[in-house]
């Protein structure tokens, strides 16, 4: 890939350590919170294809800036570090919600690492090309994802 292509399209390799190092936390989360540690453990197990899809879900792009995650921008062109914000865990609405305009992921306070991993893996099964996020909607005993724009 030539330098011009990298500047325009970003870098295809996703460095999870760089992503983690350049993430901020809101709500009850901090870098030592058990859910946050589980989150990064799970992402560190993924291959580049899964990471790219999840990054696209979170930011709207499957590639990182040439300068790495420290140079991540909002949709307005302002610097906007990746942010993980805690939200209440509800079994009927237990999926992480992405706000791609702000590079923010609303991550429920999962009770177990398995529940978090199942939710993250479920996101990877969805086709959200051109879509900004999902929100689970519960209909009695059936939970279905609905796509929404932020």
N, C-alpha and C positions, 0 to 999 in steps of 0.2 A: 504494500500500500504506500503510495507516495505521500509526501508531507502535506500537499494541498488537500488530498482526500481525508487525511487524518484531521486536519483543521476544520474541514467542513462537516465530516461525518462522525468524528470522535474516534476513540480507540476501541477496537473490538474485544480486547482482553479486559475482564473485570477482576480487579484486585480487591478481594473481600477485606483484607487487612486495611487497605487504604480507605475503603468504604466505611468500615467501622471507625477508623481513626478520625474521619471527617463527618461524623454523625453527631447531632445534638439530640437531647432528650427533653421531653416535657411531661408534665403531670407527675405521677409517682415514679416514673422511670429515671434511671441513671445508668451509667455503663456497668455498674455492679449488680443491678437488679436481676433476679433469677430469670425472668421472662426475656430480658434483653440478652443475657448470656446464652439462653437456649436458642434465641433467634439467630445469633451469630454462629453458634455451633452447627445449626441446621444449614445455614447458607454456606458454611465452609465445606460441607459434604457434597454440595451440588457441583455439577459440571458447568462449563461455560454456557451451554445452551439454556439450562434452567436459570442460571444467573441473569442472562440477557433478557429472558422473558419476564422475570420478576422485576428487574430494573426498569423495563419498559412499563410494567404495571404501575410501578411507584413514581416514575419520573416522566413517562411519555417517550423515553428514548432507550434503546437497547444498548447504547454505547456510552462510555464515559468521555468527558472532555479530555483533550490532549494533556492538560495539566493535572489530571486526576480528579478525584471527588472534591478536592478543595476548591475547584473552579466551577462546581455545579451552579447552574443559573435557574432562576424562575422563568416562567413564560414571558415575563416583562424584560428579561435580560439582566436583572439584578442578581448579584451573588446570593444564593440560597442553599445553604448546606442541607443535606438530607436530614430529616427530622423524624424521630419515632415518638409519638405521643400516646400515652396510656389512655385507654377507654375502658369502661366497665365491661366485664365479660357477661354476656347473656347467651345461654345455649341456643336460643332461636336466632340470634344475630351475632354469631361468633367469628365472622370473617374479618380480616384486616381490610381497612378501607383506605384507598389511596387518593391523595389530593395532588395530582400531577402538576398543577399550576404552581404549587409551593414546595414540591419535593417532600411531602409529608405523608407518613404512614400512620394511621390510627390503628394501634395494635392492642387488641383486648388483653386484659390481664388473665391469661390462660392458667387454669389450675394445674396442668401437667405439660411436660414437654411434648408428649404424644399428641395432645389436643392441638397444640401450636403447629406441630409438624403436619398433622392432617389438614389443617386449615391452609397452611402455606402450599402444600402439595395440591390441594384442590384448586387453588388459584391458577396453578400451572396447567391445569387441564382445560381452562377456559380459552375461548378465542375472543380476545379483546383488542384486536387490531383496530386502531382508530377510536377506541373507547377509553374512557378515563378511569373506570373503576367498577367495583361490584359492591353490592350490598345484599346480604341474604335476607330473604323475606320468608317468614314462617306461615304456613297455612295448615293449621292444626298439627298433624304429625309429619308434614312434608315441608322440607326446607328447600327453596329454589333460589338461585342467584338472579338478581335483576341488575341490569347494567344501567348506570347513571352517569351523567356528566357533572363535573364539579364546577 
